[in-house]
Amino acid sequence: MTATAHELHEPVGAQHHVLADRPLRPGVLLAETSRFGDDVWRLEHGLLQHHLKTLVLDFPSVPERYRLHAKQLCYAMLAGPLPPGERRQNVSTVRSVFSEVRRFLYWLDGRPPEGARPARPSLAQLTEQDITDFHRHLLTLPSLGARQHARHAVRLLWRYRTGLSDPLRVNPHQVDSWPNSKRPRENTTDRIPEPVLGPLITWALRFVDEFAPDILDAEQRWRDYRSRFRNGKRGHNSGISHQLQSYLDDHARTGRPLPGHQGRPNLQFIATEIGISHTGLMRRHRDTVARTAALVGTTEHTWLDTTVHGRLDDRPWIDGIALNHPTQSIRKLARLLQISCYIVIAFLSGMRDSEVKHLRRGCVTVHRDADGRPYRWKLTSRAFKGEADATGVDATWIIGHPAARAAAVLERLQPADRPMLFSHLAHSNATSTSKTTPTQAQSTGTTNAQLGELARWINDYCTRHGRTDNIPPINGQPWRLSTRQFRRTLAWFIARRPGGSIAGAIQYRHLSVQMFEGYAGTSDAGFRAEVEGEQALARGEHLLALIDTHEHTDIAGPAADEARHRLDGFADRARFSGTVLTDPHRLRRLLQREDPAIYPGTFATCVFNRDKALCHQRRDNHGITRPTLGNCRPLECANVALTTDNIAALRAERDRVDHELALRPSLPPLLQHRLRSRRDQISHFLDRHVPETS
């Protein structure tokens, strides 16, 4: 249970660069990067994805007793000799491991001495009991994901022990109480609850399709205003007086209030609008403006000269867009439009955050038929997960029209000199700093913050306008949205709600067909695997429900006997202490070992036997041959079994055909013949296989 002798690598010198032999960002020299002896390692120079910004390892935050241990582990992962079988970790992973190793070392540093165990023991002094105690400590954490990450960090101390001057000598894999680390980690990302998802997607689509023209018009007017402000005229005093007087006389004649800000005339805006010097206006003509303001008043906010065309319930969705307004400023609304586009693309494509963030201008390709009608849209970006190239590889996703429309909106929202669709907007505070470039995308943290901002705006809008399509709290708390949830949620819905729709319009089944066509050019996209995993779990739960209600004993059809035999065996293996297994993790493991290969459908339940199947068979991500249920021929295939739901669906289909045949005026003869043939096939099939009492 403990390590045998092993060779330690040479100690690392203080001047060793921690990013040595790694690709660096363009323009960065290795000599400018962090060294082993630094207290803080800056890793952003090794970040090649455009949405990642600063990344540091702050070693003073680690207990001093174990600071060198943390440094040696991180250096081993970043630049040191690799243990056999290990591959070089990316810098983001090392940062995540650092946080969890720090958790373990803080726990170790704070344990009081007990018996033969000293205070602040070295790693080499740790025993199996210490590893067991840490495992018990982790059970107090509420998140399964946090526990998994913490255990993974401890395992890395073992795997990289040759790079540590004080190596761990206990292999956590061999500690009896330690969970089986070889089992693939479960996806612990929360999916977005349906009550949250529905209004969120609805409002995101409203922004993309209804509100975008108004926001983009205001955005262009803001750009024009900014250009005039930067390049405004600096005329003589007499010229200023004439232009200003003409502007003020026009407001006095029409009775329109002057543009205002915080209760006073917005002199900067007025000067920019008429192309005169702001400084000259302030110094010489302030009183003139004040007299006109006393006559006609000032607006509370400075409104851009736009006409609102977007409608919500046959009324303008907003009364105007301003330069400076808490809920209606161009800065806020442009941010909300950008994050709405993110939601539509991320959820309706299945792309990861890093893949969405690398979308560039011109990323959409439209395929058209001979008549010029579009029938397919492709989205091109960069994929990173599982790729050997740290800069990613080109990848293509098949998307629907809504996601393509969102990308088109983003191209108009970004200035022409910004190629990245998710770079910071021109009026963002971030663009005024020297740390951002036109090729840098927003960070994941920024996007998560904007998701929360959109949810709050939606709820505030609904409150002010008496609407009911707000985003409700879940268990009394606002749902915390994050970029990771969209892909996870889409996989769940395609698997669990294949006949459902998003925002009442976009069909999940259509999305699944589109997305499974996509991801050409990347080896580890994984979206099909995520959906197949959810489908398998849903199938297992359905089969267990049949067993629990004993409905499987009443199955009919040509494969009924085989279905009962398989389900009886599955039930025996699934039962634990006299109850039906319900834990999803154990159910997944059971399906991996003892899958009965029974696939529920609407008109039939497939008891799959590849030698009898009439459908086009396919192999899943694990190389297992499965039926293609979309090509099922339930009235002909010998693999068909019928549950009570299947029988009811077939009878309902027969009744629907009878209704079609009874319509007046009569259907065309050829269509009548086809419908009668289908009705007769269903009737004969039911007569052969279903007792009259069923």
Buried (B, 14 or more C-beta within 10 A) or exposed (E): EEBEEEEEBEEBEEEBBBBBEBEBEEEBEEEEBBBBEBEEBBBBBBBBBBBBBEBEBEBEBBBEBBBBBBBBBBBBBBBBEBBEEEEBBBBBEBBBBBEBBBBBBEBBBEBEEEEEBEEBBBBBBBBBEBBBBBBEBBEEEEEEBBBBBBBBBBBBBBBBBBBBBBBBBBBBEEBEEBEEEEEEEEBBEBBBBEEBBBBBBBBBBBBBBBBBBBBBBBBBBBBEBEEBBEEBEEBEEEBBBEBBEEBBEEBBEEEEBBBBBEEEBBBBBBBBBBBBBBEBBEEBBEEBBBEBBEEBBBBBBBBBEBEBEBEBEEEEBBEBBBBBBEBBBBBBBBBBBBBBBBBBBBBBBBBBBBBBBBBBBEBBEEEEEEEEEEEBBBBBBBBBEEBEEBEBBEBBBBBBBBBBBBBBBBBBBBEEEBBBBBBBBBBBEBBEEEEBEEEBBBBBEBBBEBBBBBBEBBBEBBEEEEBEEBBEEBEEEBBEBBBBBBBBBBBBBBBBBBEBBBBEEBBBBEBBEBBBEBBEBBEEBBBBBBBBBBBBBBBBBBBBEBBBEEBBEBBBBBBBEBBBEBBEEBBEEBEEEEEEBEEEEEBBBBBEEEBBBBBBBBBBBBBBBEEBBBBEEEEBEEEEEBBEBEEBEBBEBBBBBBBBBBBEBBBEBBEEBEEBBEEEEEBEEEEEEEBEEBBEEBBEBBEEBBEEEE
